[in-house]
Amino acid sequence: MRSKTLAGALIALAFLIPAAPAVAQTESPRLGAACQTDERKVYLDIRKLVTFDLDTANDGELRLLAYRILNEADAKEFPVLPDALRKRLEGTTDDLRAYLKTDVQKAWLTDLRVSVGRTMTDAGTNVMAAAQKVLDEAAVDAYLAYLNDGFYAARALDCASPTPSATPSVTPSATTTAVPTPTSSASLAAPGGEGGEGGGLPVTGANTATVAGIGGALLLLGGVGYLIGRRRRSSFVA
């Protein structure tokens, strides 16, 4: 008797399981990796690192300045400055002094330009436009302003504006495929529409849970009725 009652309860629970996938489908879409919050890079102005006269600086001061610039160049993965500075650090003090006075800013300008170009890889329309404008100016201050602020502002605009491919659209061919016959369009009508017909929408969510609950209660009542009937029949035979 107990096994039959338990089986009825399990059948009632089985009606509740299919309702779960309908709830899971309501999850909202997420942004792509390019629009996720990441660590913000800060590009230093190496001109502000020069706090002394390069003509009168000693070897220790020159090398300390070179290593500070090299640390920034390595952190930002510049393609020109790191190798050039390491080469001068292996040379004489006069070679290092001359490079810091004349050539270091030229190499730095090239590295900043490359960094701006890197932001254009797989970029949106706002980033592309902002980067191209900065590249046309070809100025250190413009490069720094873009890399530290302008790039992030333009990317925020691209992430806030949906791309055409991400916007759902219905083409004539898709409509023809989805609705092969005129009668099938009635299934898209809302419940309680013309003629009192609500279409062929499936019953999900709370309605499914209600039906399952009623079915489980009926099964349990049937099991109890069966037990009472057996006891009465046994008493009558005795």
QUICOR-V763923 format. One record per backbone hydrogen bond with DSSP energy under -0.5 kcal/mol. CO is the residue of the C=O (numbers start at 1). NH is the residue of the N-H. Records with the same first field share a line. If there is no record, write none. Layout:
CO=NH + NH
This chain:
1=5
2=6
3=7
4=8
5=9
6=10
7=11
8=12
9=13
10=14
11=15
12=15 + 16
13=16 + 17
14=18
16=19
17=20
19=23
20=23 + 24
21=25
23=26
24=27
32=35
33=36
41=43
42=44
44=46
45=48
46=49
47=50
49=51
52=54
53=57
58=62
59=63
60=64
61=65
62=66
63=67
64=68
65=69
66=70
67=71
68=72
69=73
70=74
71=75
72=76
73=78
74=77
80=84
81=85
82=86
83=87
84=88
85=89
86=90
88=91
92=96
93=97
94=98
95=99
96=100
97=101
98=102 + 103
99=103 + 104
103=107
104=108
105=109
106=110
107=111
108=112
109=113
110=114
111=115
112=116
113=117
114=118
115=119
116=119
117=120
118=121
120=123
124=128
125=129
126=130
127=131
128=132
129=133
130=134
131=135
132=136
133=137
134=138
139=143
140=144
141=145
142=146
143=147
144=148
145=149 + 150
146=151
149=153
150=154
151=155
152=156
153=157
154=158
155=159
156=160
157=161
160=162
163=166 + 167
164=167
166=168
169=171
171=175
172=176
173=177
174=178
175=179
181=184
182=185
183=186
184=187
185=188
186=189
190=193
193=196
194=197
197=193
202=204
204=207
205=209
206=210
207=211
208=212
209=213
210=214
211=215
212=216
213=217
214=218
215=219
216=220
217=221
218=222
219=223
220=224
221=225
222=226
223=227
224=228
225=229
226=230
227=231
228=232
229=233
230=234
231=235
232=236
233=237
234=238
